[in-house]
Every structure is written in C-alpha cells, then in structure tokens.
Amino acid sequence: MWLPFIGLVIGIILGLLTEIRIPEEYSNYLSIAVLAAFDTLFGGIRAYLQNIYDEKVFVSGFFFNIILAASLAFLGVNLGVDLYLAAVFAFGVRLFQNIAVIRRILLAKWSTNKEKVEKN
Amino acid sequence: MDNKKINVSFTLIAVLVGFMIAIQFQTVKKPVERDTRDIWQLRDAILKEKELQSNLLSEIRSNEEKLAAYESKRKQSKEQALSDTLKELKLEAGLSEITVPGIKLKIEPVIEEIKIGTPVNRVIPPELLTRLLNELNMYEAKYVAIDGKRIINTTVIRDINMETKIDGHTIERLPIEVVVGVDDNSTAEKLYNRMKVSKATEEFFIENLRLSISKPIPNLTVPAYDDSIRIRYMEPAKEGGDS
C-alpha cells in the first residue's frame, strides 16, 4: 500500500534532479495537467477503497484527462477565453469530492476497527 | 483483482505525477530576491544609469559624426573617384583579370581524320576564329580569351605567313582553349545551350577540327590583356569644349 507514495517521492526526486524546466508559456498547461493527474490519482484511490477499481479505467482516465485538460487550455488560449478555468474548476470540485469520500471511508473503517477491538 | 498489479500501475502513475509536480515546481520557482534599497539608494542607482545612458548617447553621436565625416570625405575625394573610374574602365577595356561564370571551348584536331604520313592540321583559319568570336559576342559573351590571350576591341586575328596570329601571339599547336566569360550564371547557361546547337561545331569539323564545349563553370578566370593599348587617333577633348 505504501508503494504508490514511494513512487510519488521517487518521481519528485527524479524531477528535481533532472532540473528540467519548461518554457514559461507552457507552465499553464503543465499545471492543469498536474491537476488532472491528481484528480485521477485520488479518483483511483477512492475507487480502490470502494472496491470498484478498474485498472483500464484508471490508466486511460489518467492520460485522457491530462490530454483533455491541456487541449482545453490550448483552445482557451487560442480563443481568448480562459477555458482552462473550466478545467480547474471541474478538477478542483472532483478532487474535493474524492478526498471527502476517501476521508469518510477511512473514518468508517477506522471506527469499525475500533468497535471490533472494543468488542474483543 | 490482484493487489500487486494495482500497486504497480498506481506506483507508475504516482511516479509520473511526482515527476510532473517536480517540473512544475521548478518552472514556477524563481529565485526570491527582494529589493531592499530605500529611496535614496534608488535615486543613486537611477542617477548612475542615467549617466551611463548619456555617456552611451554621446558616444553614439560622436561615432555617427565620425561616420558621416568619413562618408563625405570618401565621396568628395577625387582620388577615390578617379581610381574607381579607372578600375571600371580597365575592366571594361580588358586590362584586368576577371573571375566570372562562363564556359570553356576546346579546339583540337580530329584524331580520326589524322592519316599517317600526312601533316596534321595545326592551323586554325583566322576566319573561323573570327566567326566563332562573332557568334560568341552575339550570345552575350563579355570576356573572351583564346589560348590565354585576352580578346579586346582592338584585337586582330590574322594570317601571317601561314600562321594564325592573335595580336602578334601565334597559335602554335593544338589543342587550344577558348575561355568565355559572361556576367551571370543564367547567361552562362544560355550561352552553353546556344553554343551546343550552333553551327560552329560543324564549321570547325570541316576544317578537321573538333570544337568541344564545357558545361558552365561558375568561377572562370579570364586573363588580362597583357600588351599596352596604343591609341593613335584619339585625343582627350578639351574641358569646356563645345564637342
């Protein structure tokens, strides 16, 4: 269960070590891609906890969401409308919902565990 | 569903997310450098910059003045003008070597026609050369040299004692080379194409000579005329004269 967190840390370390910098004008796209990735990641965790996890959905959703968010931002830049705000909003709301669901599930698990311990 | 597989895909995606976050962090992160100077220090700094600016401006002005002075001097200098004109005229008269695009013609005896025992045709009839020259001139040839001898306006090609002479230079043996220079590459190409289909080849063949034409050469050096030009019937007009 700790493997994903170790992976996250490894990724961050790798990114910091390689010292890759993308041009300023593309940082918007990357930020929204990061948001999409986060959303998918938390969605995956929630699905796993709810036992409805499907690997195909998870992996495809990860890439599809990133690409969709980046292209939405690109379209927005070209149209002169801040369309990336839509993506930010959507992903932000979903992120909060997912985290809330995860919190509830974990809380429920924790309390049942506690009750079991008390019963024993 | 096996837990291991889920873990692997989760981990891979987590690595990716971490990588992206790190890159984004590095891109956004800028060295924090606060400006802690007070108003007097800022005034000092602006003063320094202004001084620098005025220095630069005065430097630019002086340089521009110098440039203008040089320009006017150069324009006014008679010497320069004269030498320029001289250079131009020399080029036009054929007194200076020149490198231009052009083609090379080679005139050689036809080997198949050489019979054992008979003397090999070693002379090119001057009329043939004159005709070739006329043809070349017609096709916009500007700088021509035959056998290393530059052809200019006063050049004579004639037969003296069965020897073909170009301005006193005897064509002694074949093959000889005719260097033809033109003004630009496209003209050279045109000249080449016209020479390929011209009758000159046949005319030379009648005299047992073969005229071969090279492909256009971009950098062809045409030698200068090496004698002095004698002018007998020309004198400078008087300044202010009515003619």
Boltz contact constraints between the chains, C-beta under 6 A:
constraints:
  - contact:
      token1: [A, 3]
      token2: [B, 7]
      max_distance: 6.0
  - contact:
      token1: [A, 3]
      token2: [B, 11]
      max_distance: 6.0
  - contact:
      token1: [A, 4]
      token2: [B, 10]
      max_distance: 6.0
  - contact:
      token1: [A, 4]
      token2: [B, 11]
      max_distance: 6.0
  - contact:
      token1: [A, 4]
      token2: [B, 14]
      max_distance: 6.0
  - contact:
      token1: [A, 7]
      token2: [B, 11]
      max_distance: 6.0
  - contact:
      token1: [A, 7]
      token2: [B, 14]
      max_distance: 6.0
  - contact:
      token1: [A, 7]
      token2: [B, 15]
      max_distance: 6.0
  - contact:
      token1: [A, 8]
      token2: [B, 14]
      max_distance: 6.0
  - contact:
      token1: [A, 8]
      token2: [B, 18]
      max_distance: 6.0
  - contact:
      token1: [A, 10]
      token2: [B, 15]
      max_distance: 6.0
  - contact:
      token1: [A, 11]
      token2: [B, 15]
      max_distance: 6.0
  - contact:
      token1: [A, 11]
      token2: [B, 18]
      max_distance: 6.0
  - contact:
      token1: [A, 11]
      token2: [B, 19]
      max_distance: 6.0
  - contact:
      token1: [A, 12]
      token2: [B, 18]
      max_distance: 6.0
  - contact:
      token1: [A, 12]
      token2: [B, 22]
      max_distance: 6.0
  - contact:
      token1: [A, 14]
      token2: [B, 19]
      max_distance: 6.0
  - contact:
      token1: [A, 15]
      token2: [B, 19]
      max_distance: 6.0
  - contact:
      token1: [A, 15]
      token2: [B, 22]
      max_distance: 6.0
  - contact:
      token1: [A, 15]
      token2: [B, 23]
      max_distance: 6.0
  - contact:
      token1: [A, 16]
      token2: [B, 22]
      max_distance: 6.0
  - contact:
      token1: [A, 20]
      token2: [B, 23]
      max_distance: 6.0
  - contact:
      token1: [A, 21]
      token2: [B, 26]
      max_distance: 6.0
  - contact:
      token1: [A, 21]
      token2: [B, 27]
      max_distance: 6.0
  - contact:
      token1: [A, 22]
      token2: [B, 27]
      max_distance: 6.0
  - contact:
      token1: [A, 27]
      token2: [B, 27]
      max_distance: 6.0
  - contact:
      token1: [A, 30]
      token2: [B, 24]
      max_distance: 6.0
  - contact:
      token1: [A, 31]
      token2: [B, 24]
      max_distance: 6.0
  - contact:
      token1: [A, 34]
      token2: [B, 20]
      max_distance: 6.0
  - contact:
      token1: [A, 34]
      token2: [B, 21]
      max_distance: 6.0
  - contact:
      token1: [A, 34]
      token2: [B, 24]
      max_distance: 6.0
  - contact:
      token1: [A, 37]
      token2: [B, 17]
      max_distance: 6.0
  - contact:
      token1: [A, 41]
      token2: [B, 17]
      max_distance: 6.0
  - contact:
      token1: [A, 55]
      token2: [B, 9]
      max_distance: 6.0
  - contact:
      token1: [A, 59]
      token2: [B, 9]
      max_distance: 6.0
  - contact:
      token1: [A, 62]
      token2: [B, 13]
      max_distance: 6.0
